[in-house]
Amino acid sequence: MPFYTLLPARQRLSTKIASALIGFLVLALMAIGMTLLLSWQLEGSSAAINETGSLRMHSYRLAMLLSRKVVEPGQPGISAAVRDELDAIESTFALIKRGDPQRPLVLPPTGKIHLSFENVSRHWQETMRPLAVSILSTQGAEQTAAWQTFQSLIDGFVGEADQLVRLIERDSELRTFWLRSSQLALVALAMSGTVALIYLMFSLIVEPLMRLREGMRRMAEKDFGVRLAVESQDEFGQLTQGFNQMADRLQALYDGLEERVQSKTATLADQNRELALLYDSAAFLQLPQKLEVMCEGFLQRIREYFGADGGSVRILDHRNSNVHMVVHQGVSQEMIEAERCLKMGDCLCGEAAVKKITVVHDLRKMNDAHKLQCHREGFSTVSVFHIHAHQQHIGFFNLHFRAPKTFTEHEQALLETLGQLLGIAIENLRLATREREMAISEERNLVAQGLHDSIAQGLTFMNIQVQMLDDSLRSGKSEEAAEIVPALRAGVQESYEDVRELLLNFRSRLAEDDLIGALKSTVEKFRRQTGIEATLITEGNGAPFPREQQLQVLFIVQEALSNIRKHAHATKVEIRIDDGQDFLLSIHDNGVGFDSGAVMQKGENHVGLNIMHERAQRIHAQLNVNSKAGAGTTVHLQLLQMHRRAA
């Protein structure tokens, strides 16, 4: 379940912060509005005080003008001045009563002030103004009486105006007090609002963030048991819930992590042991060694790996349907003698050999286990794993355990793979043996052909000469016998030289794979033994090729020189080697030559040429012999780059 869901508006952090800010703004606006109102009222009161105070001035001036009117009735302009003062006083009363928001001018809204103003205004309208008008409009005694009355009342009127001024001033003082109080309240509001906002921000934002940061720090220190209290339902409450859910998951993962790491480590260790066993076994089985040594080392390695108490390796004899024990470990001599050679189908191992399947026998669960030699030996588990090579069943190997043992599918696959490695090694050993036998057989065939081509023909010739000598001696023909003896001596000498040459050729070796050096030695021996001028010319410096190919080239040159010695009657021989990408060899003599076409038609009667062709075929080279009667003979050998294996 995701920790984030859409919250109601009243629970959101943004709503709380906006509400607090709006509340603070409303209070600030109210305080500012009150301050502005008090300031405006104070300004209006001040203007009202000024206007009310001007009534005293206008009243005294009016009294002075009326006095002059009475004393100096004929003085021009006094009446107009009196009327102006009357109008000014009327205008002042009207202005004070009406007020002027633009100035501003306003009478404080208190009942006492308004009552005092009404008294002053009524006193003026009902008493003072009529007296002034009477003084202005009358003369004589009536004017004097009105003036005396006006004069006696003027101080009272001015006193009432002063009383109104004092009331307005006291009201202004009170409003000034409230203005200052409002300003102080505004300052207090600003300070308290700031503190409240700081506390609100701290409680709503900072403190939850600090709790989350502390929780993350503890979690970074691998304290996955940390949990945070959910103290609100806002976004931070959701973050806290998400943090706790994350901590729960991390703790669950971490609790199982160590176990998984140990499991993976154990698995990697097992895999490394398996790879080490496979590598060690493969490296060991590739070594040149006898079958018994190979099987002994193989069995020792798998016994140590699986902790087997005993084991054996057995090879199948398909011709006689037998199973022969090659090596054994950890079993008694009695068991060895009893199972040294088993028939296919006999005992547990023979049955497994017939079925060609991997078998693991638990002898404790078998009814007739007491009849088995391995059970009497004290083994509880006997396993049979087969040895294969190229889909050929070669044999099997056993592992014996005194304690009960079960194999996993992975272990069985490992043992089957090891069985294939052993099978391939055994098959390679057999192939190497057969290859050596074939090489020996081929070389013996070549030796036989060489003997037939040289010594056998000489012995046949001497046999005929001996028969002729015997007939001559029986017939008493001493002269014919004397003629036969030199021929016999020449035949013996020829056979002796052939035998010596064959022995020298058979003993020919390549020192440090130096073909050119071996050819120089061969040519020097030929020159020394025959007296024929022989020259070796080499060109190029191609890559070296294997010893086998070099030996066959050397044997071809020796065979060609032998044919020249016996048949060519040459006085000069040239051997040329062009060692580039392809290897080219030519042997030319200036002897009597022969009809190469006729010779090739005779086929196997010319053993020397056949031997040279067979050696060339061994190394996939092309051999051509060109000759004409009286024009000498040339032997060409070409080894192409594609058949020139790297040394």
Phi, psi and omega in degrees: 000126180292142183285343184262125173226162181286120183273154171297156186299323184288341182264354183285146178296322180296324178294317180297314181295316180296321179297316180297317180294319179295319177299315178298320179295319180297314178299318179296318179295321178297315179296318179293319179297318177298318179297316180295320180297314179297320179297317180295318179295322178296318178297318178295321179295320179298316178295323179295321177298317180298314182292319179294320177297331180290342177296322179299314181298313181296326181294313180295321179294320178298319179298320179294317181294320178294325178296319179293326179296323182284316184286319184238077185295332183270001182293123182287148175087350183289320181298319179296319180295322179297316181296323178297318180293321178297317178296321180296319180293321178297316180297322180295314178299319181294318180295317180295319182289319183283321185078166180217098182297338183286330186291309357272157174220121181208141177280131182307137186279057175244147184295322183295318180292315180295324177295317179297320179295319180297322178296313180298316182294318179293321177300319179292313185289325186269335188238298191292317183291316179299322178298317180296321180292322180294318178298322183288328188260349182248175178216165175078216186295321180298318179296319181294319179297319179295322179295317180298319178296314180300319183293326180285336183264346186296320180295324178294319179297315179297324178297320177296321178296319177297322178299319178297319179297317181296322177297317179296319180296318179295323176296320178296320177299319179294318179292326175298320177300315180292327177297314179295322177297320178297319179296317176297321177297322178296318177298314179298321178297318179299315181293312181293324177296318178298314178298318180296318179295319178299315179296319180296313179298321180294315183287326183272330187239302189296310183298314175299321177296320179295322177295317178296318179297318178296320177296319178294323178297315180294324178291324177296333177271019176067026172266080184281001176272359182290136176223145182252141179286134178272103187257000179208170180249015181272197182299322177293327174297319176294318177299319179297316177299318177297320177298316180296320177296318177297318179297321178300314181293317179297321179294320178296318179294316183291324179298323179270353183293315182298319179295318179294322178297316178297319179295315179296320179297317178296320179296316178297322178297317178296318179295321177296320177296320178296314179297320178298318179296314180297316181294314181297317181293316180297317179296320180292318183289343178277349181288144175289117184198169180284163183299316183296318180295319179298310182293325179296313179294321178298312181296321180298320182292315182286331175295316180294324183290315184265358179068035180285147179274340179198173180180170179202159174238129184235141180247139181276140171248093186294330183295317183256004180058042180246158175237115185257134176279119182271309179225160181208151178213137174074017178238158184282163179295327179297316179293326178296313181294324183288329186241021179298322179221116180247152173274149176301124180102345179279142174059185182291319182292320179295322177295317178297324179294324179290316183282339179058042179231154176285132184227136173237112184262129171262101186295340180291335184262004181263137183291319184258030183296330183295342180278348184271140180295323181294328177289321178291338177285348179098013179273139178262329182230132177234125181243147180232119178236136191270156179249118182236154173206116178055049179061023177246130181276114184262324182173205179203165176230149182248148169233126182249136180232133176282326174268152179302139184222132173239148180249133173285166178299324179294318179293321177296318178297321178297315180294323177294322176296318177297323176298323177292320177299315179295320179298317179295320179297317179296317180295321176297322177297318178294318179297320179297320178296315179295323179295319177296320179296319179294320179297318179295319180296316179296318180294322176296323178297318178295322178297318179297319178296320178297319178296319180294323184285339184245287188291318183299318179294322178295320179293324176297317178298316181291328177297319178295318180295323179294319178297319179294321179295320179296318179295320181294319180292322178295325182274356180075020180269081184293329180294317178295322179296321180295329179285332183283328185300314178299324179295321177296317180298319179295321179294319178296317180297320179296316179296321178299316180293324178296316179297317180297319180294318179298318179297319179295320180293320181293330181273000182294133180225158177261116176279117178056034181056038183262091182294316182298317178297319179295321178294320178298318179296318180296315180295321180295318177297318178299316180296319182289322184279327186255340184076006179275137178291119182232136183232136176247122180240125180238139177224150178085167180213067183286172180294145179293152177235170192299161183298323181299314179295321179297319180297318181294321176299317179298317180294324178296317178297316179299319180294320179295317179295325177296318178296322178297317181298320187273330191236337194277332187054043183269161176245352183209136179227136177235125177247121184237134178237127175243100186259087176246225174296318171260155178257119182243132179229132176226136178236115184237135175232161181256034183281197186287338180071184180197170179276101186296328179295316180292323180295318182293331178290334180284344172067238192285356177294337178256089187294323183301313179295321179297321179297318179296319179294320180295319178294322178295321179295328179301324183255015177059039177256163179253127182240127178231138178241117180246126181204149173223148180299126179081359183242012178079184185224142176231129177252124179249132175233128180232122176248108184289159181299323183295335179257004182267096183286150179288146181287000000 
